[in-house]
Amino acid sequence: MTITAAHLQHALQSRLAPTRLEVIDESAAHAGHAGANGTGFGTHFRVRISSPLFTGRARVAQHRLVYDALQEFIDQGLHALAIEVL
């Protein structure tokens, strides 16, 4: 299965109820780097997110919520995830 931005967006939407969410596949910019799969898709993503579940939590805890929500994709080969909490 190729991991897509839509897959990640759906998982984050259902698990974190974000008020703002943008998922960007940056895999093509990492061709030839560690973790790249040669297709230019599905390995390196940027997530920009805001969620009420982040309120009162430290940045590390906010990021942990995102990683936990996306664990199934990490297990499938998601190599890099840049998280921007808005």
Gaussian input, Z-matrix of N, CA and C with variables (Angstrom, degrees):
# hf/3-21g

backbone

0 1
 N
 C     1     B1
 C     2     B2     1     A1
 N     3     B3     2     A2     1     D1
 C     4     B4     3     A3     2     D2
 C     5     B5     4     A4     3     D3
 N     6     B6     5     A5     4     D4
 C     7     B7     6     A6     5     D5
 C     8     B8     7     A7     6     D6
 N     9     B9     8     A8     7     D7
 C    10    B10     9     A9     8     D8
 C    11    B11    10    A10     9     D9
 N    12    B12    11    A11    10    D10
 C    13    B13    12    A12    11    D11
 C    14    B14    13    A13    12    D12
 N    15    B15    14    A14    13    D13
 C    16    B16    15    A15    14    D14
 C    17    B17    16    A16    15    D15
 N    18    B18    17    A17    16    D16
 C    19    B19    18    A18    17    D17
 C    20    B20    19    A19    18    D18
 N    21    B21    20    A20    19    D19
 C    22    B22    21    A21    20    D20
 C    23    B23    22    A22    21    D21
 N    24    B24    23    A23    22    D22
 C    25    B25    24    A24    23    D23
 C    26    B26    25    A25    24    D24
 N    27    B27    26    A26    25    D25
 C    28    B28    27    A27    26    D26
 C    29    B29    28    A28    27    D27
 N    30    B30    29    A29    28    D28
 C    31    B31    30    A30    29    D29
 C    32    B32    31    A31    30    D30
 N    33    B33    32    A32    31    D31
 C    34    B34    33    A33    32    D32
 C    35    B35    34    A34    33    D33
 N    36    B36    35    A35    34    D34
 C    37    B37    36    A36    35    D35
 C    38    B38    37    A37    36    D36
 N    39    B39    38    A38    37    D37
 C    40    B40    39    A39    38    D38
 C    41    B41    40    A40    39    D39
 N    42    B42    41    A41    40    D40
 C    43    B43    42    A42    41    D41
 C    44    B44    43    A43    42    D42
 N    45    B45    44    A44    43    D43
 C    46    B46    45    A45    44    D44
 C    47    B47    46    A46    45    D45
 N    48    B48    47    A47    46    D46
 C    49    B49    48    A48    47    D47
 C    50    B50    49    A49    48    D48
 N    51    B51    50    A50    49    D49
 C    52    B52    51    A51    50    D50
 C    53    B53    52    A52    51    D51
 N    54    B54    53    A53    52    D52
 C    55    B55    54    A54    53    D53
 C    56    B56    55    A55    54    D54
 N    57    B57    56    A56    55    D55
 C    58    B58    57    A57    56    D56
 C    59    B59    58    A58    57    D57
 N    60    B60    59    A59    58    D58
 C    61    B61    60    A60    59    D59
 C    62    B62    61    A61    60    D60
 N    63    B63    62    A62    61    D61
 C    64    B64    63    A63    62    D62
 C    65    B65    64    A64    63    D63
 N    66    B66    65    A65    64    D64
 C    67    B67    66    A66    65    D65
 C    68    B68    67    A67    66    D66
 N    69    B69    68    A68    67    D67
 C    70    B70    69    A69    68    D68
 C    71    B71    70    A70    69    D69
 N    72    B72    71    A71    70    D70
 C    73    B73    72    A72    71    D71
 C    74    B74    73    A73    72    D72
 N    75    B75    74    A74    73    D73
 C    76    B76    75    A75    74    D74
 C    77    B77    76    A76    75    D75
 N    78    B78    77    A77    76    D76
 C    79    B79    78    A78    77    D77
 C    80    B80    79    A79    78    D78
 N    81    B81    80    A80    79    D79
 C    82    B82    81    A81    80    D80
 C    83    B83    82    A82    81    D81
 N    84    B84    83    A83    82    D82
 C    85    B85    84    A84    83    D83
 C    86    B86    85    A85    84    D84
 N    87    B87    86    A86    85    D85
 C    88    B88    87    A87    86    D86
 C    89    B89    88    A88    87    D87
 N    90    B90    89    A89    88    D88
 C    91    B91    90    A90    89    D89
 C    92    B92    91    A91    90    D90
 N    93    B93    92    A92    91    D91
 C    94    B94    93    A93    92    D92
 C    95    B95    94    A94    93    D93
 N    96    B96    95    A95    94    D94
 C    97    B97    96    A96    95    D95
 C    98    B98    97    A97    96    D96
 N    99    B99    98    A98    97    D97
 C   100   B100    99    A99    98    D98
 C   101   B101   100   A100    99    D99
 N   102   B102   101   A101   100   D100
 C   103   B103   102   A102   101   D101
 C   104   B104   103   A103   102   D102
 N   105   B105   104   A104   103   D103
 C   106   B106   105   A105   104   D104
 C   107   B107   106   A106   105   D105
 N   108   B108   107   A107   106   D106
 C   109   B109   108   A108   107   D107
 C   110   B110   109   A109   108   D108
 N   111   B111   110   A110   109   D109
 C   112   B112   111   A111   110   D110
 C   113   B113   112   A112   111   D111
 N   114   B114   113   A113   112   D112
 C   115   B115   114   A114   113   D113
 C   116   B116   115   A115   114   D114
 N   117   B117   116   A116   115   D115
 C   118   B118   117   A117   116   D116
 C   119   B119   118   A118   117   D117
 N   120   B120   119   A119   118   D118
 C   121   B121   120   A120   119   D119
 C   122   B122   121   A121   120   D120
 N   123   B123   122   A122   121   D121
 C   124   B124   123   A123   122   D122
 C   125   B125   124   A124   123   D123
 N   126   B126   125   A125   124   D124
 C   127   B127   126   A126   125   D125
 C   128   B128   127   A127   126   D126
 N   129   B129   128   A128   127   D127
 C   130   B130   129   A129   128   D128
 C   131   B131   130   A130   129   D129
 N   132   B132   131   A131   130   D130
 C   133   B133   132   A132   131   D131
 C   134   B134   133   A133   132   D132
 N   135   B135   134   A134   133   D133
 C   136   B136   135   A135   134   D134
 C   137   B137   136   A136   135   D135
 N   138   B138   137   A137   136   D136
 C   139   B139   138   A138   137   D137
 C   140   B140   139   A139   138   D138
 N   141   B141   140   A140   139   D139
 C   142   B142   141   A141   140   D140
 C   143   B143   142   A142   141   D141
 N   144   B144   143   A143   142   D142
 C   145   B145   144   A144   143   D143
 C   146   B146   145   A145   144   D144
 N   147   B147   146   A146   145   D145
 C   148   B148   147   A147   146   D146
 C   149   B149   148   A148   147   D147
 N   150   B150   149   A149   148   D148
 C   151   B151   150   A150   149   D149
 C   152   B152   151   A151   150   D150
 N   153   B153   152   A152   151   D151
 C   154   B154   153   A153   152   D152
 C   155   B155   154   A154   153   D153
 N   156   B156   155   A155   154   D154
 C   157   B157   156   A156   155   D155
 C   158   B158   157   A157   156   D156
 N   159   B159   158   A158   157   D157
 C   160   B160   159   A159   158   D158
 C   161   B161   160   A160   159   D159
 N   162   B162   161   A161   160   D160
 C   163   B163   162   A162   161   D161
 C   164   B164   163   A163   162   D162
 N   165   B165   164   A164   163   D163
 C   166   B166   165   A165   164   D164
 C   167   B167   166   A166   165   D165
 N   168   B168   167   A167   166   D166
 C   169   B169   168   A168   167   D167
 C   170   B170   169   A169   168   D168
 N   171   B171   170   A170   169   D169
 C   172   B172   171   A171   170   D170
 C   173   B173   172   A172   171   D171
 N   174   B174   173   A173   172   D172
 C   175   B175   174   A174   173   D173
 C   176   B176   175   A175   174   D174
 N   177   B177   176   A176   175   D175
 C   178   B178   177   A177   176   D176
 C   179   B179   178   A178   177   D177
 N   180   B180   179   A179   178   D178
 C   181   B181   180   A180   179   D179
 C   182   B182   181   A181   180   D180
 N   183   B183   182   A182   181   D181
 C   184   B184   183   A183   182   D182
 C   185   B185   184   A184   183   D183
 N   186   B186   185   A185   184   D184
 C   187   B187   186   A186   185   D185
 C   188   B188   187   A187   186   D186
 N   189   B189   188   A188   187   D187
 C   190   B190   189   A189   188   D188
 C   191   B191   190   A190   189   D189
 N   192   B192   191   A191   190   D190
 C   193   B193   192   A192   191   D191
 C   194   B194   193   A193   192   D192
 N   195   B195   194   A194   193   D193
 C   196   B196   195   A195   194   D194
 C   197   B197   196   A196   195   D195
 N   198   B198   197   A197   196   D196
 C   199   B199   198   A198   197   D197
 C   200   B200   199   A199   198   D198
 N   201   B201   200   A200   199   D199
 C   202   B202   201   A201   200   D200
 C   203   B203   202   A202   201   D201
 N   204   B204   203   A203   202   D202
 C   205   B205   204   A204   203   D203
 C   206   B206   205   A205   204   D204
 N   207   B207   206   A206   205   D205
 C   208   B208   207   A207   206   D206
 C   209   B209   208   A208   207   D207
 N   210   B210   209   A209   208   D208
 C   211   B211   210   A210   209   D209
 C   212   B212   211   A211   210   D210
 N   213   B213   212   A212   211   D211
 C   214   B214   213   A213   212   D212
 C   215   B215   214   A214   213   D213
 N   216   B216   215   A215   214   D214
 C   217   B217   216   A216   215   D215
 C   218   B218   217   A217   216   D216
 N   219   B219   218   A218   217   D217
 C   220   B220   219   A219   218   D218
 C   221   B221   220   A220   219   D219
 N   222   B222   221   A221   220   D220
 C   223   B223   222   A222   221   D221
 C   224   B224   223   A223   222   D222
 N   225   B225   224   A224   223   D223
 C   226   B226   225   A225   224   D224
 C   227   B227   226   A226   225   D225
 N   228   B228   227   A227   226   D226
 C   229   B229   228   A228   227   D227
 C   230   B230   229   A229   228   D228
 N   231   B231   230   A230   229   D229
 C   232   B232   231   A231   230   D230
 C   233   B233   232   A232   231   D231
 N   234   B234   233   A233   232   D232
 C   235   B235   234   A234   233   D233
 C   236   B236   235   A235   234   D234
 N   237   B237   236   A236   235   D235
 C   238   B238   237   A237   236   D236
 C   239   B239   238   A238   237   D237
 N   240   B240   239   A239   238   D238
 C   241   B241   240   A240   239   D239
 C   242   B242   241   A241   240   D240
 N   243   B243   242   A242   241   D241
 C   244   B244   243   A243   242   D242
 C   245   B245   244   A244   243   D243
 N   246   B246   245   A245   244   D244
 C   247   B247   246   A246   245   D245
 C   248   B248   247   A247   246   D246
 N   249   B249   248   A248   247   D247
 C   250   B250   249   A249   248   D248
 C   251   B251   250   A250   249   D249
 N   252   B252   251   A251   250   D250
 C   253   B253   252   A252   251   D251
 C   254   B254   253   A253   252   D252
 N   255   B255   254   A254   253   D253
 C   256   B256   255   A255   254   D254
 C   257   B257   256   A256   255   D255

   B1=1.4460
   B2=1.5295
   B3=1.3008
   B4=1.4521
   B5=1.5171
   B6=1.3086
   B7=1.4631
   B8=1.5217
   B9=1.3216
   B10=1.4591
   B11=1.5283
   B12=1.3212
   B13=1.4591
   B14=1.5280
   B15=1.3268
   B16=1.4660
   B17=1.5265
   B18=1.3399
   B19=1.4682
   B20=1.5265
   B21=1.3264
   B22=1.4592
   B23=1.5173
   B24=1.3225
   B25=1.4624
   B26=1.5276
   B27=1.3132
   B28=1.4673
   B29=1.5309
   B30=1.3301
   B31=1.4668
   B32=1.5269
   B33=1.3268
   B34=1.4642
   B35=1.5264
   B36=1.3272
   B37=1.4658
   B38=1.5256
   B39=1.3127
   B40=1.4577
   B41=1.5244
   B42=1.3260
   B43=1.4668
   B44=1.5261
   B45=1.3438
   B46=1.4646
   B47=1.5256
   B48=1.3165
   B49=1.4704
   B50=1.5343
   B51=1.3300
   B52=1.4671
   B53=1.5205
   B54=1.3285
   B55=1.4555
   B56=1.5287
   B57=1.3213
   B58=1.4712
   B59=1.5099
   B60=1.3352
   B61=1.4552
   B62=1.5212
   B63=1.3142
   B64=1.4547
   B65=1.5255
   B66=1.3201
   B67=1.4588
   B68=1.5273
   B69=1.3267
   B70=1.4563
   B71=1.5252
   B72=1.3342
   B73=1.4624
   B74=1.5248
   B75=1.3239
   B76=1.4592
   B77=1.5337
   B78=1.3120
   B79=1.4624
   B80=1.5196
   B81=1.3238
   B82=1.4667
   B83=1.5247
   B84=1.3177
   B85=1.4676
   B86=1.5267
   B87=1.3248
   B88=1.4605
   B89=1.5267
   B90=1.3228
   B91=1.4678
   B92=1.5243
   B93=1.3104
   B94=1.4580
   B95=1.5170
   B96=1.3216
   B97=1.4652
   B98=1.5236
   B99=1.3052
   B100=1.4689
   B101=1.5235
   B102=1.3128
   B103=1.4599
   B104=1.5111
   B105=1.3337
   B106=1.4609
   B107=1.5233
   B108=1.3244
   B109=1.4614
   B110=1.5238
   B111=1.3173
   B112=1.4553
   B113=1.5168
   B114=1.3187
   B115=1.4651
   B116=1.5216
   B117=1.3374
   B118=1.4614
   B119=1.5118
   B120=1.3299
   B121=1.4647
   B122=1.5188
   B123=1.3481
   B124=1.4445
   B125=1.5150
   B126=1.3436
   B127=1.4685
   B128=1.5227
   B129=1.3206
   B130=1.4643
   B131=1.5353
   B132=1.3281
   B133=1.4616
   B134=1.5222
   B135=1.3291
   B136=1.4610
   B137=1.5240
   B138=1.3366
   B139=1.4565
   B140=1.5216
   B141=1.3133
   B142=1.4703
   B143=1.5199
   B144=1.3331
   B145=1.4645
   B146=1.5203
   B147=1.3144
   B148=1.4600
   B149=1.5283
   B150=1.3204
   B151=1.4598
   B152=1.5223
   B153=1.3236
   B154=1.4659
   B155=1.5247
   B156=1.3341
   B157=1.4631
   B158=1.5235
   B159=1.3266
   B160=1.4613
   B161=1.5282
   B162=1.3119
   B163=1.4611
   B164=1.5277
   B165=1.3378
   B166=1.4538
   B167=1.5146
   B168=1.3190
   B169=1.4649
   B170=1.5244
   B171=1.2964
   B172=1.4621
   B173=1.5339
   B174=1.3246
   B175=1.4662
   B176=1.5370
   B177=1.3125
   B178=1.4693
   B179=1.5286
   B180=1.3060
   B181=1.4646
   B182=1.5322
   B183=1.3318
   B184=1.4598
   B185=1.5271
   B186=1.3224
   B187=1.4598
   B188=1.5248
   B189=1.3339
   B190=1.4610
   B191=1.5251
   B192=1.3283
   B193=1.4645
   B194=1.5326
   B195=1.3315
   B196=1.4669
   B197=1.5262
   B198=1.3337
   B199=1.4679
   B200=1.5217
   B201=1.3180
   B202=1.4672
   B203=1.5314
   B204=1.3235
   B205=1.4629
   B206=1.5241
   B207=1.3285
   B208=1.4677
   B209=1.5281
   B210=1.3240
   B211=1.4637
   B212=1.5290
   B213=1.3174
   B214=1.4695
   B215=1.5315
   B216=1.3243
   B217=1.4627
   B218=1.5296
   B219=1.3041
   B220=1.4677
   B221=1.5244
   B222=1.3143
   B223=1.4589
   B224=1.5369
   B225=1.3387
   B226=1.4679
   B227=1.5272
   B228=1.3406
   B229=1.4561
   B230=1.5088
   B231=1.3300
   B232=1.4670
   B233=1.5190
   B234=1.3192
   B235=1.4580
   B236=1.5213
   B237=1.3240
   B238=1.4698
   B239=1.5231
   B240=1.3175
   B241=1.4599
   B242=1.5115
   B243=1.3196
   B244=1.4529
   B245=1.5289
   B246=1.3235
   B247=1.4622
   B248=1.5186
   B249=1.3357
   B250=1.4583
   B251=1.5155
   B252=1.3183
   B253=1.4582
   B254=1.5176
   B255=1.3213
   B256=1.4729
   B257=1.5089
   A1=109.31
   A2=116.24
   A3=120.62
   A4=108.66
   A5=115.64
   A6=121.01
   A7=107.49
   A8=116.65
   A9=121.22
   A10=110.58
   A11=114.61
   A12=120.23
   A13=110.10
   A14=116.85
   A15=120.83
   A16=111.31
   A17=117.45
   A18=120.43
   A19=110.63
   A20=116.12
   A21=120.55
   A22=110.80
   A23=116.37
   A24=120.55
   A25=110.42
   A26=117.17
   A27=121.01
   A28=111.14
   A29=117.13
   A30=120.77
   A31=110.99
   A32=116.79
   A33=120.20
   A34=110.90
   A35=116.26
   A36=120.86
   A37=110.42
   A38=117.19
   A39=120.20
   A40=113.11
   A41=117.75
   A42=120.05
   A43=114.45
   A44=117.25
   A45=119.13
   A46=113.72
   A47=118.74
   A48=123.11
   A49=112.08
   A50=117.28
   A51=119.58
   A52=112.95
   A53=114.77
   A54=120.96
   A55=110.17
   A56=116.53
   A57=123.32
   A58=107.31
   A59=115.57
   A60=119.52
   A61=110.04
   A62=115.11
   A63=122.11
   A64=106.87
   A65=116.64
   A66=122.03
   A67=107.32
   A68=116.39
   A69=121.96
   A70=108.83
   A71=116.64
   A72=121.63
   A73=107.62
   A74=116.52
   A75=122.79
   A76=111.46
   A77=117.04
   A78=122.18
   A79=113.02
   A80=118.09
   A81=121.02
   A82=111.68
   A83=117.00
   A84=121.13
   A85=111.99
   A86=117.35
   A87=121.68
   A88=112.82
   A89=117.21
   A90=121.37
   A91=109.22
   A92=115.48
   A93=121.00
   A94=114.17
   A95=117.75
   A96=121.76
   A97=109.70
   A98=114.97
   A99=120.47
   A100=109.26
   A101=115.80
   A102=121.18
   A103=114.20
   A104=118.51
   A105=120.22
   A106=108.58
   A107=116.49
   A108=119.76
   A109=113.68
   A110=117.69
   A111=120.92
   A112=114.71
   A113=118.09
   A114=120.69
   A115=112.30
   A116=116.66
   A117=120.12
   A118=113.38
   A119=117.09
   A120=121.64
   A121=110.59
   A122=115.43
   A123=120.82
   A124=119.75
   A125=118.57
   A126=118.21
   A127=113.85
   A128=117.92
   A129=122.25
   A130=109.13
   A131=115.67
   A132=120.21
   A133=111.31
   A134=115.01
   A135=123.26
   A136=106.79
   A137=116.31
   A138=122.51
   A139=108.00
   A140=115.56
   A141=122.47
   A142=105.90
   A143=115.95
   A144=119.12
   A145=112.37
   A146=114.11
   A147=122.62
   A148=106.27
   A149=116.38
   A150=120.51
   A151=110.06
   A152=116.51
   A153=119.36
   A154=112.15
   A155=117.56
   A156=120.86
   A157=112.49
   A158=117.23
   A159=121.45
   A160=112.71
   A161=116.96
   A162=121.52
   A163=111.38
   A164=115.63
   A165=121.96
   A166=115.00
   A167=117.72
   A168=121.02
   A169=110.32
   A170=116.23
   A171=121.88
   A172=108.84
   A173=116.08
   A174=121.14
   A175=111.73
   A176=116.84
   A177=120.17
   A178=110.22
   A179=117.92
   A180=121.83
   A181=111.37
   A182=116.97
   A183=120.88
   A184=110.41
   A185=115.89
   A186=120.68
   A187=111.05
   A188=117.23
   A189=121.17
   A190=110.32
   A191=117.90
   A192=121.04
   A193=110.72
   A194=116.32
   A195=120.59
   A196=109.90
   A197=117.08
   A198=120.27
   A199=111.45
   A200=116.98
   A201=120.34
   A202=110.96
   A203=116.74
   A204=121.16
   A205=112.14
   A206=116.53
   A207=121.40
   A208=112.94
   A209=118.34
   A210=121.60
   A211=113.10
   A212=117.59
   A213=119.35
   A214=111.12
   A215=117.93
   A216=121.37
   A217=111.21
   A218=116.62
   A219=120.77
   A220=108.51
   A221=116.49
   A222=121.54
   A223=112.12
   A224=117.08
   A225=122.21
   A226=112.95
   A227=118.25
   A228=119.04
   A229=116.49
   A230=117.83
   A231=119.40
   A232=106.76
   A233=117.15
   A234=121.48
   A235=112.98
   A236=117.44
   A237=120.34
   A238=109.78
   A239=114.39
   A240=120.83
   A241=108.97
   A242=116.96
   A243=122.01
   A244=106.82
   A245=116.47
   A246=121.01
   A247=109.34
   A248=115.48
   A249=121.90
   A250=107.68
   A251=116.67
   A252=120.89
   A253=107.32
   A254=115.50
   A255=121.52
   A256=111.36
   D1=129.76
   D2=174.17
   D3=-84.24
   D4=129.53
   D5=178.68
   D6=-79.01
   D7=132.07
   D8=179.61
   D9=-121.27
   D10=162.94
   D11=175.87
   D12=-59.28
   D13=-35.85
   D14=179.53
   D15=-64.19
   D16=-38.83
   D17=176.95
   D18=-61.04
   D19=-47.83
   D20=-179.45
   D21=-64.63
   D22=-42.01
   D23=-179.66
   D24=-60.85
   D25=-44.18
   D26=179.71
   D27=-61.82
   D28=-45.09
   D29=-179.81
   D30=-62.85
   D31=-44.90
   D32=-179.31
   D33=-66.92
   D34=-40.06
   D35=179.61
   D36=-60.81
   D37=-45.63
   D38=-175.78
   D39=-75.50
   D40=-28.54
   D41=-174.79
   D42=-97.67
   D43=-27.11
   D44=-174.52
   D45=-118.69
   D46=-3.60
   D47=178.97
   D48=44.26
   D49=56.71
   D50=-175.66
   D51=-68.96
   D52=149.85
   D53=173.84
   D54=-89.99
   D55=-22.95
   D56=171.89
   D57=-140.10
   D58=138.53
   D59=179.96
   D60=-154.05
   D61=129.73
   D62=173.64
   D63=-139.12
   D64=127.53
   D65=178.02
   D66=-120.20
   D67=124.08
   D68=-175.66
   D69=-121.61
   D70=126.92
   D71=175.73
   D72=-85.14
   D73=110.32
   D74=-179.11
   D75=-103.96
   D76=16.34
   D77=-174.62
   D78=-57.78
   D79=-40.86
   D80=-176.90
   D81=-59.65
   D82=-32.08
   D83=180.00
   D84=-73.34
   D85=-10.57
   D86=-177.17
   D87=-113.09
   D88=16.64
   D89=179.28
   D90=-55.42
   D91=132.39
   D92=179.99
   D93=87.79
   D94=-10.05
   D95=178.08
   D96=-84.51
   D97=166.15
   D98=175.86
   D99=-56.90
   D100=136.27
   D101=176.75
   D102=87.31
   D103=-12.29
   D104=177.98
   D105=-71.46
   D106=142.27
   D107=-176.19
   D108=-99.89
   D109=2.68
   D110=178.08
   D111=88.10
   D112=-9.24
   D113=-179.86
   D114=-94.40
   D115=-18.85
   D116=-175.62
   D117=82.89
   D118=8.77
   D119=-179.33
   D120=-138.84
   D121=149.57
   D122=165.29
   D123=83.67
   D124=10.39
   D125=-178.07
   D126=-122.21
   D127=-29.25
   D128=-175.53
   D129=-129.19
   D130=120.57
   D131=-177.08
   D132=-131.40
   D133=154.52
   D134=171.35
   D135=-118.49
   D136=131.77
   D137=178.69
   D138=-119.21
   D139=124.62
   D140=172.03
   D141=-111.18
   D142=120.21
   D143=-169.45
   D144=-147.16
   D145=146.05
   D146=171.13
   D147=-133.82
   D148=135.04
   D149=-179.29
   D150=-148.35
   D151=143.31
   D152=174.99
   D153=-60.53
   D154=-23.01
   D155=179.19
   D156=-68.90
   D157=-13.99
   D158=179.21
   D159=-84.48
   D160=-16.04
   D161=-175.39
   D162=-57.78
   D163=127.80
   D164=177.65
   D165=78.37
   D166=2.53
   D167=-179.38
   D168=-102.53
   D169=146.15
   D170=175.44
   D171=-67.01
   D172=158.83
   D173=-178.80
   D174=-54.85
   D175=-42.12
   D176=179.55
   D177=-60.52
   D178=-41.50
   D179=179.18
   D180=-67.66
   D181=-37.19
   D182=176.50
   D183=-62.69
   D184=-46.16
   D185=179.40
   D186=-64.29
   D187=-37.45
   D188=178.64
   D189=-61.25
   D190=-39.13
   D191=177.38
   D192=-60.32
   D193=-41.49
   D194=179.18
   D195=-66.41
   D196=-48.25
   D197=178.84
   D198=-59.27
   D199=-42.62
   D200=179.59
   D201=-62.82
   D202=-39.66
   D203=179.59
   D204=-66.17
   D205=-25.55
   D206=-175.98
   D207=-109.01
   D208=11.32
   D209=-175.20
   D210=-54.75
   D211=-39.93
   D212=-178.98
   D213=-60.42
   D214=-32.65
   D215=179.52
   D216=-79.13
   D217=-33.59
   D218=174.34
   D219=-61.89
   D220=-42.28
   D221=178.37
   D222=-64.41
   D223=-24.95
   D224=-178.69
   D225=-92.33
   D226=-1.53
   D227=176.39
   D228=122.42
   D229=2.22
   D230=172.99
   D231=-59.74
   D232=116.82
   D233=-170.80
   D234=-94.59
   D235=-40.49
   D236=-175.06
   D237=-137.57
   D238=138.17
   D239=-178.92
   D240=-138.09
   D241=114.35
   D242=175.20
   D243=-96.48
   D244=125.30
   D245=-176.40
   D246=-113.97
   D247=125.70
   D248=173.93
   D249=-117.49
   D250=109.11
   D251=177.57
   D252=-85.56
   D253=123.62
   D254=-176.28
   D255=-93.72

